[in-house]
Amino acid sequence: MFLIWLIASLILTPIVIIVIGPHLPPGHMSAEASDQTYTANTVLTAFMTPILVAVVVFFGYSLIVFRQGNTTDPAVDALPIKGNRAAQTSWIVVTVAIVLFLAGWGTYRLDWADRGAGGGQGPTIVTAMPPGHRLVVQVIAQQWSFTYRFPQFGGVETSSLEIPLNHPVQFDVTSLDVIHSFWAYELGVKADAVPGTQNIAVVTPTQAGTFQIRCAELCGLFHGQMSDYGHVVTYPQFATWIQAQQHLYAPIQKYLPKYTPIYNPQPGGRAT
Ligand SMILES: [Cu+2]
């Protein structure tokens, strides 16, 4: 059993890393998403492979070798195994080693090799993105839609989202009512939208195209409808789009509250 497991693991683990790894979610639409695909999900799946192989080999081996065969006798259990020192020790040592290594790996990736999008845990984030010029997009969640406010473009608020390719983007995520979660799946971003709180996530899109936006926190009756598509476009296309949005929403701009990092929810309106 051990030999079958060892050989199967040695063959399958590299296949999983090389063949399946690049296709794992969230994909490659941003630098941060690629990093999650390779250094988190591929590593975890690679570790999982020998464990899965062990379960399958044990199951298959038992099915074939311990088969009772054609008999009319009632099935008889084998003697229970008790106090197998080697099995107990190796189980504890191997599982503890795997868990501790992955905890260490996760901490290292987060704190020293920090390439995360920032999980939206607050206004200060862990990221390797240089502090230079970022496009700030305020994501405002409410039951049951997201709107987007651009403080660098006169505070215009849009109902759709376009962001420029190869340009650092900073999502400032907040909510007007209950807790939502801004999940831009292919960008590798998921940040909680909490009223009275500014949660930041950053991303550099590396591929043009469409990405999904979903609310990832049960937020009421139409939570399931709280989804949308965003677009990564070239910078000139973005410039044209944002200009058109400013023009489109100019008549209602005066009714919007002043741009602030958070808005205090008020019944019947959005007071700052
Ligand atoms: Cu929601």
Boltz pocket constraint, residues with backbone or C-beta under 6 A from the ligand:
constraints:
  - pocket:
      binder: B
      contacts: [[A, 141], [A, 142], [A, 144], [A, 179], [A, 180], [A, 181], [A, 215], [A, 216], [A, 217], [A, 218], [A, 219], [A, 223], [A, 226]]
      max_distance: 6.0
